[in-house]
Amino acid sequence: MRTDVPLLQGKRLLVKRGGITVLDIPEFEIKKGGVLSLIGPNGSGKSTLLLTLSCLLKLSKGELIFNGQKIDNRRSELDYRRQIAVVFQDPLLFDATVLENVASGLKIRGLDKRERSRIAEEYLERLGIAHLARRSASKLSGGEAQRTSIARAFAVRPAILFLDEPFSALDPPTHEALISDLNRLLQDTDTTAVMATHDQMDALRLSDRIAVLQKGTIAQAGSAEVVMNHPINEFVASFVGMDTVLSGTVRDILERDRMIIAVGNREIEAVGNLSQGEKVLCFIRPENVTLSTDSPEDPSSARNNFSGRIIRIAPHGLFYRIDLNCGFDLISYITRTSLDLMELREGQRVKVSFKATAVHVIRKSA
Ligand SMILES: Nc1ncnc2c1ncn2[C@@H]1O[C@H](COP(=O)(O)OP(=O)(O)OP(=O)(O)O)[C@@H](O)[C@H]1O
């Protein structure tokens, strides 16, 4: 269950590595319940923050407060470390059986052998690896090893589970299966978790809160919905996949928080309540831009309809990225099936639509 009580608080967190400041965060907190993902580009400090919060990396300045108690000496640090668990990209298993590995955290916590085996077997079962219990951990595939390391972490029923890029070393099907099992397990056990990941889709699937890191600071933190759909600046917008960025000026204010924004010599309708004449940036997700080859007179329920020319078509993961010009540049993602059905080609004119609610508008900083 989520509550607003901070389970872990960080104040004035400053971390230096190799003499250089790599983390500088005035305030940070983890609330009880739910999953927080730390996302950001390479080198932005995701792992450093995760290691700092799990007391595996020393603070150069600042303090951590767990359940209202400062972690400020060896004893409080050990006590805290006993109540958390960390899963790394590399599973770091002991040269022992899978069962012994999963039970190892329980041994350190003083449980007797029978109880250790009972709990370890339960988590092996939950992770779908009960059949591997007696196998040597050195003879596991990457996916099996990561499942073992996750079972070991859950087995101690941590107050906070820290996951550092837990899926990066896995192939796509293994990744897919593990993420869905982990999601279920996190919910079934109501575990509070923090995950560092460079993959925003993983973050969206697992977490209810997201913090975006930029050069060792938090650029934005909030609910996944707010961060993904209402980024506060251009950096966050581009990181969360709002690939189209348009500069404009608020031309008119309409009823019900609608605005008309002039973008070059075109006008687009958006939702928001800024003032007339304000300079703004408009962000649009490619998946919210639809294309059709119907005649331009055909009605669309979207408020923004333009005729656009296809500049470029390029494969983009499971989709195709279509770069368009509608008097302003716009990006759309479509499936291979849609591409084939519409027989799209570069140079062609198409009808381009997007809803007013698909346009996220922020004030342009001076
Ligand atoms: N062991 C280290 N010694 C010195 N500097 C380090 C060390 N590890 C990381 N750094 C530096 O700290 C900064 C943050 O790195 P960190 O690994 O936390 O970022 P990240 O967001 O997790 O990146 P990635 O996605 O590449 O793992 C970077 O500038 C990096 O070069």
PDBQT file of the ligand as one rigid body, heavy atoms in Angstrom, charges set to zero:
ROOT
HETATM    1  N1  LIG A 401      34.089   4.113 -10.178  1.00  0.00    +0.000 N 
HETATM    2  C1  LIG A 401      34.022   5.359 -10.612  1.00  0.00    +0.000 A 
HETATM    3  N2  LIG A 401      35.046   6.220 -10.436  1.00  0.00    +0.000 NA
HETATM    4  C2  LIG A 401      34.958   7.510 -10.870  1.00  0.00    +0.000 A 
HETATM    5  N3  LIG A 401      33.888   8.003 -11.502  1.00  0.00    +0.000 NA
HETATM    6  C3  LIG A 401      32.846   7.194 -11.718  1.00  0.00    +0.000 A 
HETATM    7  C4  LIG A 401      32.859   5.823 -11.289  1.00  0.00    +0.000 A 
HETATM    8  N4  LIG A 401      31.691   5.264 -11.641  1.00  0.00    +0.000 NA
HETATM    9  C5  LIG A 401      30.962   6.232 -12.258  1.00  0.00    +0.000 A 
HETATM   10  N5  LIG A 401      31.664   7.385 -12.303  1.00  0.00    +0.000 N 
HETATM   11  C6  LIG A 401      31.221   8.655 -12.895  1.00  0.00    +0.000 C 
HETATM   12  O1  LIG A 401      30.047   9.062 -12.208  1.00  0.00    +0.000 OA
HETATM   13  C7  LIG A 401      29.120   9.658 -13.096  1.00  0.00    +0.000 C 
HETATM   14  C8  LIG A 401      27.785   8.953 -12.941  1.00  0.00    +0.000 C 
HETATM   15  O2  LIG A 401      27.936   7.606 -13.350  1.00  0.00    +0.000 OA
HETATM   16  P1  LIG A 401      26.810   6.532 -13.135  1.00  0.00    +0.000 P 
HETATM   17  O3  LIG A 401      27.392   5.190 -13.482  1.00  0.00    +0.000 OA
HETATM   18  O4  LIG A 401      26.207   6.712 -11.808  1.00  0.00    +0.000 OA
HETATM   19  O5  LIG A 401      25.757   6.970 -14.227  1.00  0.00    +0.000 OA
HETATM   20  P2  LIG A 401      24.569   6.141 -14.860  1.00  0.00    +0.000 P 
HETATM   21  O6  LIG A 401      23.485   7.127 -15.109  1.00  0.00    +0.000 OA
HETATM   22  O7  LIG A 401      24.235   4.977 -14.000  1.00  0.00    +0.000 OA
HETATM   23  O8  LIG A 401      25.218   5.701 -16.226  1.00  0.00    +0.000 OA
HETATM   24  P3  LIG A 401      25.028   4.358 -17.091  1.00  0.00    +0.000 P 
HETATM   25  O9  LIG A 401      23.648   4.407 -17.663  1.00  0.00    +0.000 OA
HETATM   26  O10 LIG A 401      26.092   4.508 -18.141  1.00  0.00    +0.000 OA
HETATM   27  O11 LIG A 401      25.263   3.204 -16.162  1.00  0.00    +0.000 OA
HETATM   28  C9  LIG A 401      29.719   9.549 -14.468  1.00  0.00    +0.000 C 
HETATM   29  O12 LIG A 401      30.306  10.785 -14.782  1.00  0.00    +0.000 OA
HETATM   30  C10 LIG A 401      30.785   8.491 -14.340  1.00  0.00    +0.000 C 
HETATM   31  O13 LIG A 401      31.853   8.720 -15.206  1.00  0.00    +0.000 OA
ENDROOT
TORSDOF 0
